[in-house]
Amino acid sequence: MSAARAASTRSASRSTASRSTAARTTSARSTAARTTSTHPRTGTTRRTGPVHVRPQLRLVTAPVGTPTRPRRAAAARPRRAPFVVLLVVLISATALGLLALNTAIAVDSLRASQQKAANTELSQQVDRLEQQVTTARTPAQLAADAAAAGLVPADTAGHLVLGPDGTSVVRGAPVPAPAPEPAPDAGAAPAPAGG
Amino acid sequence: MDRRPDPSRRPVRASGPRRPSSGDAFRPRREPGTRRTRGLSPAVRTKRNKLGLTVLVLLLVAVATKLVVLQGFDGAAYAADASDERMRTFDIAAIRGAVLDRDGNPLAYTVDASRVVADPSIVEDPERTALALTTLLGVPTSELVEKLSGEGRYVVLAEHVDTATSDQVTDLALAGIVLEDDPVRLYPAGAVGGQIVGFVGSDGDGLAGIEQRYDDVLSGTDGQRRVEVGAGGVAIPAGIDESTPAVDGSDVTLTIDEDLQYTVQQRLDQACADGATTQGSAVVLDVHTGQVAAMATCPGYDPSQARTTDPDLLGLPAVSDVFEPGSVMKAVTLSAAIEDGHATPDTVLSVPGHIQAGDVVVTDAHDHANIDWTVTGILAKSSNVGTIMLAREVGDARLEEYMRAFGLGAQTGIELPGESAGILQDSADWTASRAANVPIGQGVSVTALQMASVYQTIANGGVRIPPRIVESVTAPDGTVTPEAQPDGTRVISASTAQQMAYMLEAVVGPGGTAPLGEVDGFRVAGKTGTAQRANPECGCYDGGGYFTTFVGFAPADDPQYVIAVDLERPSSDAEGGQVAAPVFADLMRYVLMTDDVVPSGTARPDFQLTGTAPTG
């Protein structure tokens, strides 16, 4: 009995298809008739097992109008949508922003390493040039170059000392430098000063 | 309790072969609603429950234990491993400081260079790789192929490869070829000042000269960079980046003048090439500061070739080797005699040709009859006998005091490794013959630097300033820290010093032993020395040859520079006035000219070398 009511309630609450409700109502009617006809036989049978009681169906009227619950859900939907959209937009923006930032960092890092390499290259170039200057400025190199250019080491210097009255005296014993060798050999070792 | 389904039994039932499926998978094992009538007996069921429980508990314990071990005990190690996986450490090599002359010209400096290293297990084609590298590295192909196809994972192909070449190697992008930092130490001046500067070993540690003595200052502190790297070994831009910057070494500025040093080295090399001189040293000191303007010994060495040079040559004998100075020591003896009032330059002594001292007889260079020499004459003629006579008036103990005050028998404290203190015995231990030898510079050993310092004292008005060779240390940030310059100590009075300068000038004058020590236009004071050289074969003086020396300063009336020259001549009997004095004169001429020293124009005094000895 309770099962029959439950079934009828369930079918009633299914508001989706009124045509199936109608169909089921017809079948329920025939089932009810059949139940009535078998009832005496059942009454005489000895109960040996569980009695399968058929649900007793009856016709109910479908509730009028739309149910309240879906209406409430429908009413909430327009309020929730902007929030969801906002979230989606935020998430997308964050993802895009991160992507952009990462790209920018990667680009900057690439540029930084390129600049660093260029910097290193330039400083190495400076080092190389300085090294050339240093090598060319050593006394041995200068002496060799000077000898190659036909210069000779100075001997003793003479000093012209001016007196307070404008007169001058030569101090020291200046000697004219010896004439350079006719064909200075660039590879020859320079003569030592005063040697 | 009984009706509750036992989860432990369910898999046993399902997989157990006792109840084979009857074919219909959907048929229930018993009618719904019926009670289970058959089944395990309670005893069996309890046994199984217990067994199952035990297995489960054991598994749980195992898992828990492993968890504790992982997290608690090995946790730190695993975390470190993980961080090691993504952290790379790069060394940042500190650039070694430079050694500069007093004008800032580099005598030693460091430049970037690379070491080309291969991992043979990665190198794909040894022949092709070798062909690509052979011209760049200057290593024969066969040698490269052998190294590249060898065992191991690390083989050095070339060291000290300059940056231009290493860039080309990088451009080749060869598999298994890696570049490492390998800074190279350059000595642009080569052998000029090489003995002073010293050299570094293959690991970059200073092994001689300033490089050794100032190793801590020059070497700096290496830095380190720890970065988080990605899969390709490239640093992650925003990752962990812990860097300890390298602190570069400081520069050391010497008091050396590179040009003068070059001239000194050239002149000494010339002297060493005369066939008789095996070794020669020269020291140039600034009279007023005691600073070394140049110091060299022939034969010298080029620090960049130090590894292939005879190890015996890798020193600075001007500082580390001692010799018996001979007559140049007479300046000390006479200073003591004048300072203590035993004589003046004009005191006249009747000097015999020889004098008995204990078991030996000391003679003058040439035996002679008694000559009435002034003290000036004794010095100018370098009379041994006259000097010993004066030394006996001074007394052994007093003479030793003066010698020690002049800095003999003790290190000068110059900033160079391996300095010798020389040998000066206590006067209490002097025998009679030793007491006669020491005043004339035998039986006492000095370094060339000590001898120069003695004459610096006389030239500087009697104030001795210990010689120094390092002017300042410049930190990487440009802070200049001058080295502490020692205070001068007065050894003899200014008047004694002046009288000594006067007498020493007579040596290069007419009648003196060293007219070749003269410098045209300037007044020069100095003293020759010709000391017997101990023959290392017999430990005696026979056949040992001579140390010929000349020490002097100029201008005599306003001294600027002191130069000491000593030449070791084992196979020659030439005297210092003939051999060492010309070297002195050439060097003195050069240093006076380049330093723009103007001659005073005054004439050299006329010296009275002989006189009339007071009778009685």
Interface residues (C-beta under 8 A of the other chain):
Chain A: P50 I105 A106 D108 S109 E121 Q124 D127 R128 Q131 T134 T135 R137 T138 P139 A140 A143 A154 D155 T156 A157 G158 H159 V161 V169 R171 G172 A173 P174 V175 P190 P192 A193 G194 G195
Chain B: G33 N105 P106 Y109 V111 D112 D162 T163 A164 D167 L186 P188 A189 G190 V192 A235 P237 A238 E258 D259 Q261 Y262 T263 Q266 R267 Q270 V519 D520 G521 F522 A585 D586 L587 R589 Y590 M593 V598 P599 S600 G601
